[in-house]
Amino acid sequence: MKDKLNITIRIAEQAPLQMNINPAEEEYIRKAEESVNHLWKLWSARFDMRSEELMAMIAFQFAKLYTFQKERENQALLAVEALDKEMAELISAIDGKNASRQSRKSDAPGAKDHPSLL
């Protein structure tokens, strides 16, 4: 298997771009190419502006989406960490109760304490 894959992408009305990528990344790169080109097509029909301005708007749109996604990821991570801490505390409490029960059982009289029970 090749370490790198040579692909060509085309963004908007720009010249084709040659890229060397990891084969596992190809699907993501193709989807990114498709997303940018889709937005380019929509916005170029809607807005009367130079290509550079339109591409700046598209870049900003994707940067904004990335920023929102990173914030949601951070919030989800904080929620998972809080749940993990709460679960650890619950497990510790359960373990403490089980240890208390075990010590009470060992204090109770048993066969070893009563030869007549043997």
N, C-alpha and C positions, 0 to 999 in steps of 0.2 A: 504494500500500500504506500502511495506517495505521501510524503510529509506535507506538501503544499499543493494546492490546486490553483491553476491559472484560470481566472474568469474575466469576463468583460461585462461591465455594467454601463448603462446609459442613464444619466440623470437630466431630465428636462431637455433643453435644446443644446446641451453641452456635448463636446466630443466624447466618444466612448472612453471609459476609464479601465485600464488593465489592473488587475489585482492578483496578488498571491495570497491565498487564504488557507486556513485549516479547513479540510473538507467538512468537518462538523459544523462550520459556521455558514456554509453556503445557503442553507434554507433561510437563515436570519437575514443575510445580506440581500437575497432576492426579495424577501418580504419588505425590507427597508427600501429597496429600490422601487418596488411597486407602490409603496405608501407615498413616497416623495413624488413620484410621477403622477399619481392620482391627484394629490393636492395641487400640484403644478397645473394639471389640466383644468381642474375646477376653478382655481383662482385666476389663471390667465384668461379664462373666459369671463370671469366676473369683474376683474379689476383692470383698468387701463394704466399700466405702469411698466417701467423698464424691467428687463429680466433680472438685473441685479437687485432691484428693490423687492421684486416678487420672491426671489430666492432668499433674501434676508428675512422676509415675513415667514417663509416656510421653515427656515432654520430656527427662527424664534419660536414658532409653533411647536416644533419637536423638542426644543430645549425646555419649553414650558411644560409639556407633557412629561418629559423626563424628570423635571424638578418635582412635579406633583407626585409622580410615581415613587420617587425616592422618599418623599415625606410620608406617603402611605406605608411604604416598607419600614421606615423607622418607627412609625406608630404601631405597626403590627409586631415588630420586634420587641418594643417596650411592653406590649400586652402579653406576649408570649413569656417574656422574662418575669412579669408579675405573676402570671399563672404558674410558672415553674416554681417560683418562690413559695406561693401559697400551697402548691401541691407538696413541696418538700416539708413545709410546716405541718400539713395534715398527716403525712407519712410518719413524721417524727412523733406526732401526738399519738398516732395509732401504735407505733412501736413502743412508746412509753407505757401505754395501757397494757399491751401484751407482756411487757417485761414485769409490770406490777402483778399481773395475774400469775405469771410463772413463779414469781417469788412467793406469792401466797400459797400456791400449790405445793411448793417444796417445803413450806412451813407446816402444812397439814400433816397430821399423823398418817402413816402408811404402813405397809407390811413390814418394812424394815424396823419400825418402832414397836410393833406388836408381834412377838414371836408366835402368839396363838393364831395369827392370821396366815401364817405360812403354810 
